[in-house]
């Protein structure tokens, strides 16, 4: 009975630990627009870039692909777990979005997620940019 409980315990623990897909060397996420330091209107378009990998919808099991997640005004989350509500998900494979933000300075950063929304190994993350929303 102890062996069975131990095996069940390991199975539950394994199910809670995400296994990240490998990212190829040199893979890079970046924000095409707006440019770092840009002044933008309250509603503006953010265009996503990706080099060395392909974009695929969430749930697609294909090597060297992933989908974008956008972090607005936040610190990078735990990169060993599936990305949660602290980022905007683009699981359909979208490569741009329209944001509406309040006046002032805001930061934007992309994180590529694999088929399970987990960052790749190593994580494919853009540089953080700052935009200022005009009043």
N, C-alpha and C positions, 0 to 999 in steps of 0.2 A: 504494500500500500504506500509506503514511504517513497519508493521509486516512482510510482505513478504520480504522486503529488509533486515530486521534484520535476518530473518530465513536464507536467502541466504548467508548473511555475516557469520553467524555461521557455515553453512555447508562448505563454502570455508575454513574458519579457521580450522575446524576439519579435513579437508582433508590434510592440510599442516602439522599437528602435527602427528608424528609417534607414534604408540602405540607399545611398545616393548613387546615381548613375555617374560614370566617369565622363569628364569633360576632356576633349582633346587639348594637347598643348597649344597655347597661343589663342584659344577661344576668348572672345571679348564681347561684352555687351557695352553699348554706349547710347547716349541720347543724341539723336541727329538734330532735333530742334525742340525747344528753343536753345539758343546758345547759353553757355554759362555766363551769368552776369546780365542777361537780357531783361529789359522791362517789357512786361506783357500786359494785355488787358485782363480783366477778371475772368473771362472765358477764353481759353487758348488751347491749341493742339500740341500734344507731345508726340514726337515721332521716335520710335525705338529702332536701334540698330543692333546688328549681331554679325560677328565675323568668326569664321572657322567652325560654325555649326549651322544647323537649319532650325526653322521654327515649325513646330508641330503642336496640334491641340493637346490639352491634358488627356492622359489616358492612352496616348499613342506610344507604343513600345517600339521605338526605332532608335538605334545608336546615334549619338552625336546630334540629338535634337532636344528641344525644350520649348517652353513658353515663358513669356515675360510676366513679371510681377513688378509693380511700381510702388516704391516707398516714398511717401510724401511727408516731409517734416518729421522724420523719425530716425532712430538709430537702427543699424542692422540687427535683425532678429537672430535667434539661435539658428545657425546654418546647418545643424545636424538633424533638424526636424522639418516636416512639411510646413510650408509657409501658411500663416493664419490670417486673422482679421487685421493685423497691423500693416498689411500691404494690399494694394488693389490687384486682383487677379485677372489675367487675360488668357484664360484657359482655352479659348476658342482659337488661339494662334494669332490674335490681333497684333498689329505692329504699330498702332497709334491709338491715341485716345484724346478726348476733349475733357479738359478739367475746368472747373470753376472754383477759384480760390479767393479768399478775402484779400483786401489790400495789404501790402507789406512784403517782406522777404519770406521766401519759402525754399525748401530744398527738395530736390528730386533725385532718385537713384533707382536704377533697374537691377533686378535680381532674376536670373534665369532659373526656372524650376524644371525638373524632369517630369515624367509622366504622372508622378504622385505629388507634385508641387514641392518636392524636396530639392534644395540647391544641389548642384552637381559637385563632384569631387575632382579637382578643387572648385570652389564656388566661382561662377561666372557673374561678376558684379561690375556695374559701371562705376565710373567716377561720380561722386555726388556733385550736382550742380546747384547753383543758387539763382533763382529768378525773383524779380520784384514785380508784384502786381500793382499797377498804377491805380491811384484813387480816382 
